[in-house]
């Protein structure tokens, strides 16, 4: 159990080192494989509850069979980090930070993810507390859209803001996240699901309104869908 900032840093460093310890693949490649496996394992667990077809992960597991024990340890450590973060109403974007530490971001692809601290700073200049309280009082929830979600840093900054206002984000926040990059979709979906948030994460082209795949978190499935009205959002 993590109880301090120093322990948080130690656990974060441990995760980075775990990726770097993968002997057959670089840390960045192992990170990509982990994201794919972890996101699809989460989706499979939800699909099983609904009686829907599952992703076939056998080929991925075969290729990364030596890394699977490492991946399992990473998931356990990541879950503890997120429990600590949520308990302190911070909702940190750990995967985005790990991505950068492993130098997995691509300058050629133009991928630069917002640090958690900047995400929290940015959301503090939009939607003041009175606006949020009025929106939640009127409907019992507030809807939030992110057309280029990346790893989810901006979204999680808003989640932190909601939590610090005294609300339970799992109950009052509805998230509609999009990204055209599959890696971003995996990062954002995995974090929103592990944080227990109600969200739909779409792999698609927001500008062209083209959907390749849409994934829902467990909280979305259990507690009701996001109203499917593009553009009808409370958060500004």
Secondary structure, 3 states (H helix, E strand, C coil): CCCCHHHHHHHHHHHHHHHHCCCCCCHHHHHHHHHHHHHHHHHHHHHHHHCCCCCCCHHHHHHCCCCHHHHHHHHHHHHHHHHHHHHCCCCCCHHHHHHHHCCCCCCCCCCCCCCHHHHHHHHCCCCCHHHHHHHHHHHCCEEEEECCCCCCHHHHHHHHHHHHCCCCHHHHEEEEEEECCHHHHHHHHHHHHHCCCEEEEEEEECCCCEEEEEEECHHHHHHCCCCCCCCCCCCC
